[in-house]
Each structure stands twice: as structure tokens, then as C-alpha cells.
Amino acid sequence: MASPSAATVAAVTVLVFLVAGASGARLPGRGGAVRGPLPRGGAPATAVFALGSFWRSEAAFGCLPGVIRTSVGYAGGSKANPEYRNLADHAECVKVEYDPRLIHYKQLLEVFWKSHDPRDVFGQGPDVGNQYRSIIFTNGTIEARLAALTKEKEQAKDRSSVITTQIQPLGVFYPAEPEHQKFELKRKPFLLQLMGNLPEEELIASTLAAKLNAYAAELCPANTQKRISSKIDEIAKKGWPILREI
Ligand SMILES: *[C@@H]1O[C@H](CO)[C@@H](O)[C@H](O)[C@H]1NC(C)=O
């Protein structure tokens, strides 16, 4: 079989320039991680939400400007070290790390509310069960107040059914197994290849991967979907040279 590595390396370089470059992410350094801009003089902030299947939840937040990285896991329950097949009383969650100077917690709450049906009583659509319940995990009184305020607003839109969303302080967040991270992106091997088939830990840390995960699920804004598609088409059309025989 021909080695795709030359083509992959060339494609990665171009994709990083075209897609990540436009969003301010840095080129991969010696370590190879494609990371976003970390706030100077301040740590990134973290928000955790449960809103149904975490495959989709992760994609719902991945394309927002100011989001540095996303990952999925389990929280809200009492069982230690939950696993996908045995998560007991935990809920499937997304952890969003973001630059608070670029995006406010309130904007994350807006995305939370519009990305699922908080009136769905025991899950989300076909995903039925306690693990798909709706939760805002808060850290401190400001977040708790904002969460309660937006929940009341959501409830006021229609009083004929109840908003089921729980608001609770974040306890332990247990990261999910690697195969659940960037799940939507992993369904598109071509996109993974364009990124240079990054190892799992770099995929989790990568701002570009978070964005492409959202793109793969078609959850970026329409104009962004279009822009990314045309950049990818451009790269694909160039037909990078592949060594076939030697
Ligand atoms: C909660 O907020 C404090 C500061 O407001 C921060 O230092 C801490 O890391 C936060 N915890 C989590 C889990 O995000």
C-alpha cells in the first residue's frame, strides 16, 4: 500500500493554515498539538453541561469563538469511576474550556438551552434514560444565579410543561473513554487524516479538532460550515502527490 504520509503532512499544514489560522489557533509546535490561544495572565474557564447524548453535546459547543477545547465525561452521580456501559446515576456531560475574555458564561448557557429540549422528561428524543437528563453544573454563586435566571426565562416562555433541567454544583467530572471523545469527527476519517491522525490526547486538547467535530455534526453556523467546506474542497482538489512505488 502506498504511504499517505507525504500527502497527509502537506494537507495538515494547509488545513491548519486555512481553518485554524483564520480562528487564531497556533500552528502545531514541536509537540504537534494544535492548540488554541490560551489566555495571557489567566487560566481558561470551565463549564460543564448535561444535555442528552454527549456525542452531540460536545459538537454543540465546539464551534463557538472563544472555546479552547471540549471533552466528554460523566458527572452528577455518586458512583466512583463510571464507565459508558456502567455509569449508574451519572449523566453524560460535555466539559467546555473557554477564554472568558472572548465568550461569556451567559452565551454558553444560551447554547445549552437551544441545543436540546429541556422539557423532554426522561432523555432526549430516541435517547431515553436517566443518563440523558438535563443539568447545568455550576461553580460558584454567579454561575448558579445565571443558570437559575435563564431557567426561569425558559420556563416563562411556556408554562404548559415543566423545564426538567437541574442546577447543581459540579462535583467530580470523570472523563469518558477515548472512543467517545470527538465522536462526530471520528465518523469522518478524511477529516482526521487532514489533521494528521493526531493521537488521542492531542485530539482532546486541540481547538481545531473541537471545531471540526462541530463541523462534522453540521453544528457550526451556516456561513462557517460553508467556509470550512470550501477550504477542505480546495485542499482535496489540489491532489497532493502520493508516493506509489519505489
Ligand atoms: C471554579 O472557579 C474558581 C474561581 O472562580 C476556579 O479557580 C476553579 O478552577 C473553578 N473550578 C472548576 C471545576 O472549574
The ligand as an ORCA input file, in Angstrom:
! r2SCAN-3c Opt
* xyz 0 1
  C     -14.213     27.303     39.944
  O     -13.930     28.686     39.956
  C     -12.685     29.014     40.533
  C     -12.519     30.513     40.505
  O     -13.680     31.203     40.257
  C     -11.557     28.355     39.791
  O     -10.342     28.616     40.389
  C     -11.791     26.845     39.739
  O     -10.805     26.244     38.948
  C     -13.165     26.557     39.179
  N     -13.420     25.126     39.206
  C     -13.795     24.439     38.124
  C     -14.043     22.992     38.356
  O     -13.939     24.942     37.041
*
